[in-house]
């Protein structure tokens, strides 16, 4: 059974939770920017959902968003290496390239051409007030914000809509981008419907994980660029060092209260996710053990949970040619879909 969560404050998306017994009728688009190794926030935020959906028979498109790397940085540093490592993390986590289409932006020209008509459907004001764009700008290392930053949500809409995905696994912070995609799908239909009145694009829905947001070791959102994450490929000793440095508080009693004790609660949640238990049960078990006991539990839980993934990752890393072939095969499949979608768009727009 596939559970589709579409409820979240602050968006106009359908505020219901629905289930379907026919996962094969769905298509998912998801992906990441190749800016560094994936971490625990990625795993519990989206990767786990991707693997579960794949096993249930949902058709999966996974984009290595190499073109989007330059939205908030001057250079795409070590792009080929990071792209291969992203594929490495995907496969180690359980994505199957024979069942999921894994491809890079730069290898699918028709996808990127959709950006032009899509930009005509949103206003500058709408892009400027996008909260995720505001956050990315605030944490950007660039001396000046480039134009690509403002088009970032529209480029993501092209990612989602080129393959007509109806489900998008996202973290809470990505919901404003998904709302842009829904808006573009709706406005495109209003302006360019098929002759029979049907829409070219579906309105995609969010698929939220049980842990849409894990805090990093410094108490802020876990992020590759902020250096506060625990990479999936870290060694057990590196993992222990990173978690020991995580922020907590001075209350010895361990509790799960994300509002009033966010740092402690994030660590409790991480242990609970790794143990497949509720955070309340983990907190009750720790009792008055304090931060030292909490971190020791988290370290043991994370390392035990990631051990099989890290073993697979080491085996896959020995064959870099296979990683590149995965991207080539995925690009071939994605191009067939993108070319068909672009042809359909040109037809309804009368530009053929």
C-alpha positions in Angstrom: 0.0 0.0 0.0 1.4 3.4 -1.0 0.6 6.2 1.4 0.5 9.6 -0.2 0.8 12.5 2.3 -0.4 15.8 0.8 -1.1 17.7 4.0 1.1 20.6 5.1 0.6 24.1 6.4 1.3 27.0 4.1 0.5 25.3 0.7 -2.6 25.1 -1.4 -1.9 21.4 -2.2 -4.7 19.0 -1.4 -4.8 18.6 2.4 -5.6 14.9 2.6 -3.8 11.7 3.2 -4.8 9.0 0.6 -3.8 5.5 -0.1 -3.7 3.4 -3.2 -3.6 -0.3 -3.8 -2.3 0.2 -7.4 1.2 1.6 -7.2 2.0 0.7 -10.8 -0.2 3.5 -12.0 2.0 6.1 -10.3 5.2 7.8 -11.5 7.7 9.4 -9.1 10.3 12.0 -9.8 12.9 12.7 -7.3 16.7 13.5 -7.2 19.5 15.5 -5.7 22.2 18.0 -6.7 25.7 16.4 -6.9 27.4 18.8 -4.5 28.8 16.2 -2.1 27.9 12.9 -0.3 24.4 12.1 0.7 23.8 12.0 4.5 21.3 10.7 7.1 18.9 13.6 6.4 18.7 12.5 2.8 18.2 8.9 3.7 15.3 9.3 6.1 14.0 12.4 4.2 13.6 10.8 0.8 15.9 7.8 0.0 14.0 5.4 2.2 10.8 6.4 0.5 12.3 6.0 -2.9 13.4 2.4 -2.2 10.1 1.5 -0.7 8.1 2.9 -3.6 10.4 1.1 -6.1 9.8 -2.2 -4.3 6.0 -1.6 -4.5 6.2 -1.3 -8.3 6.0 2.5 -8.7 7.8 3.8 -11.8 10.8 5.9 -10.6 12.7 8.7 -12.3 15.8 9.9 -10.3 17.6 13.1 -11.5 21.2 13.9 -10.8 20.6 17.7 -10.9 24.0 18.7 -12.2 22.8 21.9 -14.0 21.3 23.1 -10.7 24.7 23.0 -8.9 25.5 26.4 -10.2 22.4 28.0 -8.7 24.2 29.0 -5.5 27.9 28.7 -6.4 30.3 30.1 -8.9 31.8 26.8 -10.1 30.5 23.2 -10.4 33.5 21.8 -8.5 34.4 18.1 -9.1 31.0 17.6 -10.9 31.7 14.3 -12.6 33.1 12.8 -9.4 30.2 14.0 -7.3 27.7 12.8 -9.9 29.2 9.3 -9.8 29.2 9.3 -6.0 25.6 10.3 -5.9 24.8 7.3 -8.1 26.9 5.2 -5.7 24.8 6.3 -2.7 21.6 5.6 -4.6 22.6 2.1 -5.5 24.0 1.4 -2.0 20.7 2.6 -0.5 18.8 0.1 -2.6 17.7 1.9 -5.8 17.8 -0.6 -8.7 18.9 1.0 -12.1 17.0 -1.7 -13.9 13.8 -0.5 -12.3 14.6 3.2 -11.8 15.6 5.7 -14.5 18.7 7.5 -13.0 19.9 10.3 -15.3 21.7 13.7 -15.3 20.1 17.0 -16.2 22.8 17.8 -18.7 22.1 14.6 -20.7 18.4 15.4 -21.4 18.1 18.5 -23.6 14.3 18.4 -24.0 13.8 18.5 -20.3 15.7 21.8 -20.0 13.8 23.3 -23.0 10.6 23.1 -21.0 12.1 25.8 -18.7 11.3 28.5 -21.3 7.5 28.1 -21.6 7.2 27.3 -17.9 8.9 30.6 -17.0 6.2 32.5 -18.9 3.6 31.0 -16.5 5.0 32.5 -13.2 5.7 36.0 -12.1 8.9 37.5 -10.8 7.1 38.4 -7.6 6.1 34.7 -7.1 9.6 33.5 -7.6 11.1 36.2 -5.3 8.9 35.3 -2.3 9.5 31.5 -2.6 10.7 30.7 1.0 13.1 28.0 -0.2 14.7 30.4 -2.6 15.0 33.0 0.2 16.7 30.4 2.4 19.1 29.3 -0.3 20.0 33.0 -1.0 20.6 33.6 2.7 23.1 30.7 2.9 24.7 31.2 -0.5 28.5 31.6 -0.8 28.1 33.8 -3.9 29.0 37.5 -3.8 25.8 38.2 -5.8 22.8 36.1 -6.5 22.6 34.9 -10.1 19.4 34.7 -12.2 19.4 30.9 -12.1 18.6 31.0 -8.4 15.3 32.6 -9.1 14.4 30.1 -11.8 15.4 27.2 -9.6 11.8 26.2 -8.6 10.8 26.4 -12.3 13.7 24.1 -13.3 12.5 21.7 -10.6 9.0 21.9 -12.1 10.5 20.9 -15.5 12.2 17.9 -13.7 8.8 16.8 -12.3 6.6 17.5 -15.3 8.8 16.3 -18.2 8.0 12.7 -17.1 4.5 13.6 -15.9 5.3 12.5 -12.4 2.3 12.5 -10.0 4.2 11.8 -6.8 7.3 13.6 -5.5 9.0 12.4 -2.3 10.1 15.6 -0.6 11.2 17.0 2.8 9.2 19.8 4.4 11.5 22.5 3.1 10.9 21.5 -0.5 7.1 21.8 -0.5 7.2 25.4 -1.8 9.0 24.2 -4.9 6.4 21.4 -5.4 3.7 24.1 -5.2 5.4 25.9 -8.1 5.2 22.8 -10.2 1.5 22.3 -9.3 0.8 26.0 -10.3 2.6 25.6 -13.6 0.7 22.4 -14.4 -2.6 24.2 -13.7 -1.7 27.4 -15.6 -0.4 25.4 -18.6 -3.7 23.6 -18.8 -5.7 26.8 -18.6 -3.6 28.3 -21.4 -2.9 25.3 -23.6 -5.4 22.5 -23.1 -5.6 19.6 -25.5 -8.4 19.9 -28.1 -10.5 17.4 -26.1 -10.0 19.6 -23.0 -7.6 17.2 -21.2 -4.5 18.5 -19.5 -0.9 17.9 -20.7 0.5 17.6 -17.1 -0.9 16.1 -13.9 -0.7 18.2 -10.7 1.9 16.3 -8.6 1.4 15.6 -5.0 3.9 15.5 -2.2 5.0 12.3 -0.6 6.3 13.2 2.9 8.5 10.9 4.9 8.2 10.2 8.6 11.2 12.4 9.2 10.9 15.4 6.8 13.6 17.4 8.7 16.5 16.2 10.8 18.7 18.8 12.4 22.5 18.8 11.8 25.1 18.5 14.5 25.0 22.3 15.0 21.3 22.5 15.5 20.5 23.9 12.1 19.0 22.0 9.1 21.2 19.1 8.2 23.0 20.1 4.9 25.9 19.1 2.8 26.9 22.7 2.4 26.8 23.6 6.1 29.2 20.8 7.1 26.8 19.6 9.9 25.8 16.3 8.4 26.6 12.6 8.9 27.4 11.2 5.4 26.1 7.7 4.5 29.6 6.7 3.5 31.3 7.9 6.7 33.3 5.3 8.7 32.0 4.2 12.0 34.7 6.2 13.8 33.9 9.3 11.7 30.2 8.9 12.5 31.0 8.6 16.3 33.1 11.8 16.2 30.4 13.8 14.3 27.6 12.7 16.7 29.6 13.3 19.8 30.0 16.9 18.6 26.2 17.4 18.2 24.5 20.1 20.2 22.2 19.1 23.1 21.1 21.0 26.2 21.7 21.0 30.0 18.6 18.9 31.0 19.7 15.4 32.0 16.2 14.0 31.6 16.0 12.9 27.9 12.6 13.7 26.4 11.1 14.1 22.9 9.8 17.6 22.6 10.7 19.0 19.1 9.4 22.5 19.8 11.1 23.2 23.1 14.1 20.8 22.9 14.8 20.6 19.1 18.5 19.4 19.3 17.9 16.6 21.8 14.6 15.6 20.1 16.4 15.4 16.7 19.0 13.0 18.1 16.2 10.9 19.8 14.3 10.8 16.5 17.5 9.6 14.7 18.0 6.8 17.1 14.3 5.8 16.9 14.4 5.8 13.1 17.4 3.5 13.1 15.8 1.2 15.7 12.4 1.3 14.0 10.8 2.4 17.3 8.9 5.5 18.4 11.0 8.5 19.7 9.0 8.5 22.9 10.0 4.9 23.6 13.7 5.7 23.0 13.5 8.8 25.3 11.7 6.9 28.1 14.4 4.2 27.9 17.2 6.8 28.2 15.5 8.5 31.1 18.0 10.5 33.2 21.0 9.3 31.3 21.8 12.7 29.9 23.5 13.8 26.7 26.3 11.2 27.0 23.9 8.3 27.1 21.8 9.8 24.3 24.8 10.2 22.0 26.1 6.8 22.8 22.8 5.3 21.8 22.6 7.3 18.6 26.1 6.3 17.6 25.4 2.6 18.1 22.1 2.8 16.4 23.3 4.7 13.3 26.4 2.5 12.9 24.3 -0.7 13.2 21.7 0.6 10.8 24.2 1.8 8.1 26.5 -1.2 8.3 24.9 -3.1 5.4 24.6 0.0 3.3 28.3 0.8 3.8 29.3 -2.7 2.9 27.3 -2.5 -0.4 28.8 1.0 -1.0 32.3 -0.2 -0.7 31.7 -3.1 -3.2 30.0 -0.8 -5.7 32.8 1.9 -5.4 35.3 -0.6 -6.9 33.6 -0.4 -10.3 33.3 3.2 -11.3 32.6 2.3 -15.0 29.4 0.7 -13.8 28.3 3.9 -12.2 28.9 5.8 -15.4 27.0 3.2 -17.4 24.0 3.6 -15.1 23.9 7.3 -16.0 24.2 6.5 -19.7 21.4 4.0 -19.6 19.2 6.3 -17.6 19.8 9.2 -20.0 18.8 7.1 -22.9 15.4 6.2 -21.3 14.8 9.8 -20.0 15.5 11.3 -23.4 12.7 9.2 -25.0 10.2 10.5 -22.4 11.5 14.1 -22.6 11.4 14.2 -26.4 7.8 13.0 -26.4 6.7 15.5 -23.8 8.4 18.4 -25.5 6.7 17.4 -28.8 3.3 17.4 -27.1 4.0 20.8 -25.5 4.9 22.3 -28.9 1.8 20.8 -30.5 -0.6 22.3 -27.9 1.2 25.6 -28.1 0.9 25.6 -31.8 4.7 26.0 -32.3 5.2 22.9 -34.4 
